[in-house]
């Protein structure tokens, strides 16, 4: 599966393009801005892009009006096809947000229900009770996602709903040649629907990638051979920043051992979770970390640990925003990409990750662990890489059995002689490819 060897770049298009929050119905070809960023995305080393919602919606994209039409605020379907063509020419795969649990109040079928009530042929597309009333005084009650009545929950047990969704996905593949879907609130989706979705997408396009948004619980419930290929690794998201802020590498190490370690009870050994240090729903990592010297190191941990790393646009140069400042702050519009030392470092991490069998597929084993330092091993039958992190402002003499005398640092290309151990410079990271 191509995704397992990829580095993802996430864009929230409505924010990225500076679109107004409310859908004003005014056609603007804003999505073409992505074309200008393709050289930056390629230079960063990303070879896959995940677009948050792009289809016609009421406001923020997750309240869909029409699954077949690019949001007017972003442009036309022809505009987005051009963007996808250009991304593919640059060797960048395209994954879209599949928002199938709910739609917006402006969704065409729901508008028909509001107008015709019992006489609407779409009344069973939703969970409607005509004996009740909604917060909007519609003269009927309906189920909203987690009590949010601007998000109208779809009835995924209705065959017409499933067929409509599948028809739209087929259209996305035929029109834009997309390579996968990220399923919004996958933890809410009906399991039978996801099984059918996997089978259908497998029939549409070989290696069509399905990743689900999951915040908590047992990921194996929906990440398996008959459902999704991957889910979001929120457990390690928290462990990544918290380990640096508390100077307690035991926290992230515990999560990684629990998920991928050598013991038989390990939860997700061999799985490829989508990993991240921030996204459109949480504070940017540069605003979360308490020590700016840890910013390159948290990315080194992200790219070195098991999983598929995903970089959120703007965070690669250290853009800041806090959750409490609201979604517009998290989903900012930048005039042009910046290139900084952090970008350069992430690009080296990306190249190491994409071309290392061990970093893409290797097992996880803890080699050395203190509060401020950790060294772990990624190993396959053909390659062995040690990932070393020193979060301290002082150099650290790491004494451990490297298993060989020499290695190459994949981040610098320099040879490294262990001699029984290694001195880790202050605030440093290394990916040592060991001689066999």
C-alpha positions as a printed Julia matrix, in Angstrom:
436×3 Matrix{Float64}:
   0.0     0.0     0.0
   1.48    3.3    -1.18
   0.21    5.18    1.9
   2.46    3.16    4.21
   5.52    4.64    2.49
   4.19    8.18    2.28
   4.49   11.52    4.03
   1.17   13.38    4.14
   0.51   17.11    4.0
  -2.87   18.34    5.28
  -4.65   21.4     3.93
  -7.95   22.77    5.23
  -9.01   24.37    1.93
 -11.64   26.87    3.09
  -9.2    28.38    5.58
  -6.11   27.92    3.4
  -7.81   29.78    0.55
  -9.24   32.58    2.72
 -12.86   31.77    1.92
 -15.63   33.47    3.95
 -17.04   31.32    6.77
 -20.64   31.57    5.57
 -21.32   30.25    2.09
 -22.12   33.48    0.25
 -22.78   31.73   -3.05
 -20.2    33.86   -4.83
 -18.01   31.86   -7.2
 -14.3    32.43   -6.56
 -11.56   30.24   -8.01
  -9.62   30.13   -4.76
  -8.66   26.43   -4.9
  -6.18   27.23   -7.69
  -3.95   28.65   -4.94
  -2.88   25.07   -4.22
  -1.04   25.02   -7.57
   1.31   27.71   -6.29
   2.16   25.59   -3.24
   2.99   22.37   -5.06
   6.73   23.16   -5.35
   6.83   23.86   -1.6
   4.95   20.65   -0.76
   7.3    18.65   -2.98
  10.4    20.29   -1.53
   9.15   19.5     1.95
   9.12   15.83    0.95
   5.38   15.19    1.13
   4.1    12.78   -1.52
   0.45   12.68   -0.46
  -2.02   15.43    0.39
  -5.11   15.21    2.55
  -7.72   17.85    1.82
 -10.23   18.65    4.54
 -13.76   19.14    3.11
 -13.97   20.66   -0.36
 -17.59   20.09   -1.37
 -20.47   22.56   -1.25
 -21.42   23.19    2.38
 -23.25   25.61    4.67
 -20.17   26.94    6.47
 -17.09   24.98    7.62
 -17.22   22.13    5.13
 -18.45   19.38    7.44
 -22.09   20.42    6.87
 -22.33   19.28    3.24
 -24.94   20.54    0.83
 -23.86   18.62   -2.27
 -21.29   15.81   -2.51
 -20.9    16.27   -6.26
 -19.96   19.95   -6.45
 -16.85   21.8    -5.3
 -17.75   24.52   -2.81
 -18.55   27.71   -4.73
 -16.23   29.64   -2.42
 -13.36   27.45   -3.7
 -14.2    27.35   -7.4
 -15.47   24.8    -9.89
 -15.0    21.07  -10.36
 -12.83   21.93  -13.36
 -10.58   24.01  -11.1
 -10.14   21.14   -8.67
  -9.48   18.66  -11.47
  -6.65   20.89  -12.64
  -5.25   20.97   -9.09
  -5.44   17.18   -8.81
  -3.81   16.73  -12.21
  -0.95   18.99  -11.2
  -0.51   17.21   -7.87
  -0.4    13.84   -9.59
   2.14   15.13  -12.12
   4.31   16.11   -9.14
   4.01   12.59   -7.71
   1.6    13.63   -4.94
  -1.41   11.41   -4.18
  -4.77   12.98   -3.28
  -6.99   11.99   -0.33
 -10.3    13.75    0.32
 -12.41   14.13    3.45
 -15.39   11.79    3.29
 -18.06   13.3     5.55
 -20.66   10.53    5.51
 -22.02   10.5     9.05
 -23.95   13.73    8.63
 -24.78   16.54    6.23
 -25.76   20.2     6.59
 -29.25   21.62    6.86
 -28.69   22.92    3.34
 -28.27   19.38    1.95
 -30.66   19.07   -0.97
 -32.47   15.95    0.31
 -32.96   17.4     3.8
 -34.35   20.62    2.33
 -36.9    18.49    0.51
 -37.92   16.88    3.82
 -38.32   20.28    5.48
 -40.53   21.41    2.62
 -42.66   18.31    2.0
 -42.52   16.55    5.41
 -44.25   13.14    5.11
 -44.53   13.5     1.34
 -40.76   13.74    0.81
 -39.24   10.64   -0.8
 -36.09   11.38    1.25
 -37.67   11.31    4.71
 -36.04    7.94    5.47
 -32.58    9.26    4.53
 -32.48   10.75    8.03
 -33.65    9.92   11.54
 -36.83   12.0    11.55
 -39.77   12.13   13.96
 -42.72   14.16   12.67
 -44.32   14.24   16.13
 -41.52   16.39   17.55
 -39.81   19.69   16.82
 -36.24   20.79   16.33
 -34.2    23.63   17.79
 -34.84   25.4    14.49
 -38.66   25.08   14.88
 -38.93   22.97   11.75
 -42.14   21.24   12.81
 -40.26   17.94   12.98
 -37.46   16.42   15.06
 -34.32   14.89   13.62
 -31.12   13.44   15.01
 -28.1    15.73   14.88
 -24.52   14.57   15.31
 -23.7    14.63   19.05
 -26.48   17.15   19.63
 -25.33   19.54   16.89
 -28.49   20.15   14.87
 -26.67   21.97   12.1
 -25.21   18.52   11.35
 -28.05   16.26   10.23
 -27.27   12.59   10.8
 -27.65   10.34    7.77
 -29.38    6.96    7.94
 -26.62    4.68    6.68
 -28.97    1.7     6.91
 -30.97    3.16    4.03
 -29.91    1.61    0.74
 -30.63    4.78   -1.24
 -28.29    6.77    1.03
 -25.5     4.22    0.64
 -25.96    4.1    -3.13
 -25.87    7.9    -3.32
 -22.63    8.06   -1.35
 -21.03    5.32   -3.43
 -22.11    7.02   -6.63
 -20.46   10.25   -5.46
 -17.22    8.45   -4.57
 -17.17    6.85   -8.01
 -17.61   10.32   -9.46
 -14.66   11.63   -7.44
 -12.45    8.83   -8.74
 -13.56    9.3   -12.34
 -13.47   13.12  -12.27
 -10.5    13.86  -10.03
  -8.68   10.49   -9.9
  -8.49   10.63   -6.09
  -6.41    8.04   -4.28
  -8.22    7.69   -0.98
 -10.58    9.02    1.66
 -10.27   10.17    5.24
 -13.54    9.31    6.96
 -14.78   12.03    9.28
 -15.89   10.8    12.75
 -15.29    7.21   11.66
 -15.95    6.09   15.23
 -19.63    7.0    14.66
 -20.05    5.21   11.34
 -21.99    1.98   11.01
 -19.6    -0.97   10.76
 -21.54   -2.69    7.99
 -21.38    0.54    5.99
 -17.6     0.63    6.37
 -17.28   -2.99    5.25
 -19.32   -2.24    2.16
 -17.35    0.96    1.59
 -14.04   -0.93    1.69
 -15.25   -3.55   -0.78
 -16.67   -0.89   -3.08
 -13.53    1.27   -3.04
 -11.34   -1.8    -3.62
 -13.37   -2.45   -6.76
 -12.99    1.14   -7.96
  -9.25    1.54   -7.79
  -6.35   -0.66   -6.68
  -4.73    0.49   -3.41
  -7.5     2.99   -2.68
  -6.64    4.18    0.83
  -9.18    4.5     3.65
  -8.23    6.17    6.93
 -10.69    6.97    9.71
 -10.84    9.72   12.3
 -10.81    7.93   15.67
 -10.16    9.75   18.93
 -10.28    6.92   21.46
 -11.13    3.25   21.9
  -9.79    0.1    20.26
  -8.61    1.05   16.78
  -8.85   -2.59   15.65
 -12.63   -2.36   15.75
 -12.59   -0.52   12.43
  -8.96   -0.89   11.25
  -8.72   -4.36    9.78
  -8.63   -6.29    6.51
 -12.35   -5.81    5.83
 -12.79   -2.17    6.9
 -10.25    0.67    7.08
  -6.54    0.54    6.33
  -5.68    3.05    9.04
  -6.97    5.43   11.7
  -5.71    8.62   13.33
  -3.32    8.04   16.22
  -4.72   10.44   18.81
  -3.19    8.46   21.67
   0.32    9.24   20.47
  -0.64   12.79   19.48
  -1.09   13.58   23.16
   1.98   11.59   24.19
   4.21   13.39   21.7
   3.8    16.94   22.98
   3.23   15.95   26.6
   6.48   13.97   26.79
   8.46   17.03   25.77
   6.54   19.51   27.91
   6.88   17.37   31.04
  10.37   16.15   30.07
   9.1    12.62   30.51
  10.01   10.43   27.53
   8.5     7.49   29.41
   5.03    8.68   28.36
   5.42    8.45   24.59
   7.59    5.37   24.95
   4.82    3.67   26.97
   2.26    4.44   24.24
   4.56    3.17   21.49
   5.31   -0.04   23.37
   1.62   -0.52   24.08
   0.77   -0.06   20.42
   3.74   -1.52   18.55
   6.11   -3.2    21.04
   7.53   -6.73   20.91
   5.13   -8.36   23.4
   2.3   -10.63   22.25
  -0.32   -8.31   23.74
   0.77   -5.35   21.62
  -2.34   -3.74   20.13
  -1.38   -2.58   16.65
   1.83   -4.33   15.63
   2.2    -4.14   11.87
  -0.46   -1.44   11.55
   0.16    1.96    9.97
  -1.67    4.66   11.94
  -1.87    8.22   10.63
   0.35   10.19   13.03
   0.46   13.94   13.6
   1.59   16.64   16.02
  -1.31   18.96   15.13
  -4.22   19.37   12.72
  -7.23   21.6    12.02
  -8.95   20.67   15.3
  -6.15   21.24   17.84
  -3.62   23.9    18.8
  -0.64   24.17   16.5
   2.39   22.37   17.85
   4.52   25.56   18.04
   1.92   27.0    20.44
   1.66   23.76   22.43
   5.32   23.1    23.18
   6.76   25.06   26.09
  10.33   24.93   24.75
  10.83   26.02   21.14
  14.02   23.93   20.96
  11.8    20.86   21.07
   9.98   21.73   17.84
  12.38   19.91   15.48
  12.62   17.02   17.95
   8.89   16.36   18.13
   8.89   16.04   14.34
  11.89   13.71   14.52
   9.91   11.53   16.92
   6.85   11.69   14.66
   8.74   10.57   11.55
  10.81    7.97   13.39
   8.04    6.12   15.21
   5.73    3.58   13.52
   3.02    5.22   11.44
   2.35    7.55    8.54
   3.44   11.13    9.39
   1.14   14.0     8.44
   2.22   17.67    8.5
  -0.43   20.38    8.84
   0.07   23.31    6.48
   1.96   26.2     8.07
   3.21   24.2    11.03
   6.31   23.19    9.06
   7.68   26.7     9.6
   6.35   27.03   13.16
   3.08   28.91   12.66
   1.25   29.4    15.95
  -2.42   29.23   16.96
  -4.27   28.01   20.04
  -7.5    26.07   20.17
  -9.09   28.65   22.47
  -8.57   31.3    19.77
 -11.18   29.53   17.63
 -11.24   27.61   14.38
 -10.34   30.58   12.14
  -7.01   30.85   13.97
  -6.3    27.14   13.56
  -7.33   27.18    9.89
  -5.46   30.27    8.79
  -4.83   31.68    5.34
  -1.15   32.23    4.53
  -0.26   34.38    1.54
   2.68   32.18    0.58
   4.66   29.32    2.11
   7.78   30.07    4.11
  11.02   28.1     4.03
  12.91   27.95    7.3
  15.45   25.75    9.04
  12.55   23.73   10.43
  11.23   23.14    6.89
  14.67   21.99    5.84
  14.87   19.61    8.79
  11.41   18.16    8.09
  12.38   17.65    4.44
  15.36   15.55    5.6
  13.1    13.57    7.91
  10.71   12.97    5.02
  13.41   11.72    2.69
  14.75    9.38    5.37
  11.26    8.05    6.1
  10.19    7.49    2.5
  13.33    5.59    1.55
  13.81    3.45    4.66
  12.25    0.0     4.82
  12.79   -0.02    8.59
  11.1     3.37    9.18
   8.16    2.36    6.98
   7.65   -1.22    8.12
  10.0    -1.96   11.01
   9.12   -3.34   14.43
   9.52   -1.12   17.49
  11.87   -1.82   20.4
  13.01    0.51   23.16
  16.81    0.59   23.48
  17.53    3.39   25.99
  15.12    5.51   28.0
  15.48    8.33   30.52
  13.24   11.27   31.32
  14.99   13.46   28.75
  16.42   10.99   26.24
  15.2     8.0    24.29
  16.65    5.67   21.71
  14.45    3.14   19.97
  14.97    0.62   17.21
  13.02    0.15   13.97
  13.94   -3.16   12.37
  12.97   -5.33    9.41
  14.7    -8.35    7.91
  16.65   -6.06    5.59
  17.34   -2.91    7.61
  17.85   -1.63   11.12
  17.57    2.02   12.19
  18.06    3.54   15.64
  16.15    6.76   16.36
  17.84    8.86   19.04
  16.34   11.92   20.74
  17.97   14.17   23.34
  15.42   16.69   24.66
  17.88   18.14   27.19
  19.88   21.31   26.77
  22.98   19.39   27.88
  24.92   16.74   25.99
  24.18   13.17   27.05
  26.52   10.16   27.03
  24.37    7.26   25.91
  25.77    3.87   26.85
  24.09    0.94   25.14
  24.89   -2.04   22.96
  24.48   -0.78   19.41
  25.02   -4.24   17.99
  27.64   -2.96   15.56
  30.42   -0.41   15.45
  29.41    1.83   12.57
  26.28    3.47   11.23
  25.14    6.18    8.8
  23.01    9.06   10.05
  20.16    9.22    7.54
  19.57   12.89    8.42
  23.12   14.08    7.71
  24.7    11.34    5.62
  27.62   11.23    8.07
  29.25    8.06    9.31
  28.87    7.37   13.03
  31.27    5.28   15.13
  29.63    4.0    18.31
  32.49    2.46   20.21
  30.1     1.14   22.86
  27.81    4.13   22.9
  27.32    7.66   21.68
  27.26   11.26   22.87
  24.01   13.0    21.99
  24.42   16.77   21.52
  21.96   19.12   23.23
  18.49   19.22   21.63
  19.42   16.69   18.97
  17.96   13.89   16.89
  19.61   11.18   14.79
  18.43    8.32   12.58
  21.3     5.82   12.6
  21.12    3.19    9.86
  23.18    0.35   11.28
  25.7    -1.69    9.33
  24.6    -5.29    9.09
